[in-house]
Amino acid sequence: MRTALFGRRGRIAKAALVVGAAALALSACSGTGSSGSDDGKVTLTFLSHYGQDPMKSGMTKMIDEWNSSHPDIQVKQQTVNFDDLLTTLNVRQTGGKGADIMSSYSLWGGQLAANGVLDKPSAEVAKDITDNYSTAAAASVTGGSGQVFGYPTEFNTYVLYYNKKILADAGYDKPPATWDELKEIANKTTKKDSSGNYQVVGISLIQDGDNQTAHPFLSLLDSAGGKFLNDKGDSALNSKAKETMQLEADLAKSGATTTSIMPTKTFPSNGVAMAIQAGWWIGSLKSQMKEEYSNVGTAPVPGPKAGEEGSLAYSFFTGVNSGSKHKKEAWEFLTWLNSNKNKEGVTEMGDFLATNGLIPPRKADADILGPKLQAEDANLTPIYDAASYAMAESNAANAYKAKTSLHNALNEILVNNAPVDQTFKNLNAEIDRK
């Protein structure tokens, strides 16, 4: 079942537009809303986007468990809608009422760290994250300077979704394993009526929100062995990126893809043969398609050659405000929150995330929960597997601005048939201007 968590993806772009102003304001603050009392008790505030069930009740349960066993350190949960999160951080922090602990989209981490908003975790906490979380999850919360922002929480990878029946009707019994096969199947499965209107789109290269074209492109770029940005936020786009742009240009020119049809709305009604989307989509498709969900398959995003595959990984994290008066206690709580285990030997945070359709970022949790969940739904296997090789979404200070530039360049190619060579040159120059 798709929760409010998944619906936020369409609102990330809106929230990210204010990150620059928010980060600058946050860095100017000198204290937070934490408090102490005469009897030595400490109250910590935890601001998150877990304002709706089942996420809210799941987080509340863990916080209540902590509070009952730690009477001297109490945690008070504060929630806002995701699209208000950064603005709320900004306003409360500037007014001296900022939260001790915050939840953030990892894309914003580099800018928040650069502006001094995030407290640096201890070497022990940083080592726990580096050693015990999946490669992509740990990378997504680690800045170019090596600073770890906080504990990875919500974690997703991208895979190729395909409609088994549409492919079978076109004569294919398996998904594409190379770019040539991807183009062939996309063209063969595309159907239009006599007026030129799409009945079936061969492959969708867009997603809801958050710079619609960026994440599918970056997944394909990863499959080719390319990169987007380096640690400093400079463009790392090279010939691999140009080849990926050319692939998308070829698909647009042949009519096998279009930005006019949203896959999240049309795939469930058999109007899209293939789409590159994040793992959270599984829950949505099950809810929308019901019995027809059996026609859905997932596979790694294919690369130029057989055996090559790629994915993009993004995450959120929980970190400590550098202005907190009780940073030690805040880290103590976060360490417990992300390591306390249930009777099955899984951290309660990992179980909480998996229950809500996300990959547990801690490797031990995924090793225990993954096989069970994949046995229930084989479509989860490529999603879990991608955590070991996915490109982590950049968290450089200019990452969102650069991703917006990428989106605009791809739109020129996909919508206006702009020449790849010149578009590629212009994009590199624009990113490096920062």
LINPE-V415712 format. One record per pair of residues at least 6 apart in sequence whose ideal C-beta (glycine too) atoms are under 6 Angstrom apart, sorted by the first residue. I is the first residue (numbers start at 1). J is the second residue. Records with the same first field share a line. If there is no record, write none. Layout:
BEGIN
I: J ; J
END
This chain:
BEGIN
1: 283 ; 287
2: 283 ; 284 ; 287
3: 356
4: 52
5: 55
6: 280
8: 82
9: 208 ; 209 ; 210
10: 208 ; 209
11: 82 ; 83
12: 209 ; 210
13: 209 ; 210
14: 83
15: 83 ; 86
16: 400
18: 86 ; 87
19: 86 ; 108 ; 111
22: 86 ; 90
23: 111 ; 112 ; 115
25: 90 ; 94
26: 93 ; 117
27: 115 ; 116 ; 117
29: 93 ; 98 ; 323
30: 323
31: 96 ; 323
32: 98 ; 100 ; 321 ; 323 ; 324
33: 45 ; 97
34: 44 ; 100 ; 324 ; 325 ; 326
35: 43
36: 42
41: 72
42: 73 ; 326 ; 329
43: 74 ; 76
44: 75 ; 100 ; 330
45: 76 ; 78 ; 99 ; 100
46: 75 ; 77 ; 101
47: 78 ; 99 ; 102
48: 79 ; 103
49: 82 ; 85 ; 103
50: 56 ; 59 ; 79
51: 79 ; 81
58: 352
62: 348
63: 75 ; 77
66: 75
67: 74
73: 329
75: 333
80: 88
92: 98
98: 321
100: 321 ; 324 ; 330
101: 320 ; 330
103: 318
104: 317
105: 316
106: 140 ; 141 ; 315 ; 317 ; 395
107: 393 ; 395 ; 399 ; 400
109: 149 ; 395
110: 143 ; 395 ; 396 ; 397
111: 397
112: 118
113: 143 ; 147
114: 397
116: 322
118: 149 ; 319
119: 320 ; 322 ; 327
120: 147
121: 148
126: 148
129: 138 ; 148
130: 138
132: 362
133: 152 ; 361 ; 362
134: 361 ; 363 ; 387
136: 313 ; 387 ; 390 ; 392
137: 152 ; 155 ; 315 ; 361
139: 392
140: 315 ; 392 ; 393
141: 149 ; 152 ; 317
142: 148
144: 231 ; 232
149: 317 ; 319
150: 317 ; 318 ; 319
151: 317 ; 318 ; 334 ; 338
152: 315 ; 317 ; 361
153: 316 ; 318
154: 316 ; 358
155: 315 ; 358 ; 359 ; 361
156: 278 ; 279 ; 280 ; 314
157: 279 ; 311 ; 313 ; 383 ; 386 ; 387 ; 390
158: 219 ; 276 ; 278 ; 311 ; 312
159: 298 ; 382 ; 383
160: 276 ; 299 ; 301
161: 275 ; 277 ; 298
162: 175 ; 274 ; 297
163: 273 ; 295
164: 295 ; 297
165: 295
166: 189 ; 273
170: 188 ; 189
172: 185
175: 299
176: 182 ; 185 ; 302
177: 302 ; 306
178: 302 ; 305 ; 306
179: 247 ; 304
182: 302
186: 202 ; 203 ; 251 ; 256
187: 202 ; 254 ; 256
189: 200 ; 202 ; 273
190: 202 ; 256
191: 199 ; 200
192: 198
193: 199
200: 271 ; 273
201: 258 ; 261 ; 272
202: 256 ; 273
203: 257 ; 274
204: 263 ; 272 ; 275
205: 216 ; 248 ; 257
206: 212 ; 213 ; 259
207: 215
208: 264
211: 403 ; 404 ; 407
213: 407 ; 410
214: 403 ; 406 ; 407
215: 312
216: 276
217: 410
218: 228 ; 312
219: 276 ; 301 ; 310 ; 311 ; 312
220: 244
221: 241 ; 244
222: 310 ; 391
223: 301 ; 303 ; 308 ; 309 ; 310
224: 240 ; 244 ; 303 ; 304
225: 240
226: 240 ; 241
227: 236
228: 394
229: 236 ; 394 ; 396 ; 402
230: 236
233: 396 ; 397 ; 398
234: 432
235: 428 ; 431 ; 432
237: 428
242: 424
245: 420 ; 424
246: 420
249: 413 ; 420
251: 257
252: 414
259: 414 ; 415
263: 272 ; 275
266: 272
267: 275
268: 288 ; 289
276: 301
279: 383
280: 357
282: 379
283: 357
285: 293 ; 296
286: 293
298: 379 ; 382
299: 382
300: 309 ; 382
301: 310 ; 311
303: 309 ; 310
311: 386 ; 390
312: 391
313: 390 ; 392
314: 393
318: 334
320: 327 ; 330 ; 331
324: 330
337: 349
338: 349
339: 347
340: 348
341: 347
342: 348
346: 365 ; 368
347: 365
350: 360 ; 362 ; 365
353: 360
354: 360 ; 369
359: 387
360: 366 ; 369
370: 384
373: 380
374: 380 ; 381
398: 434
402: 431
405: 430 ; 431
409: 423 ; 427
412: 418 ; 423
413: 423
END
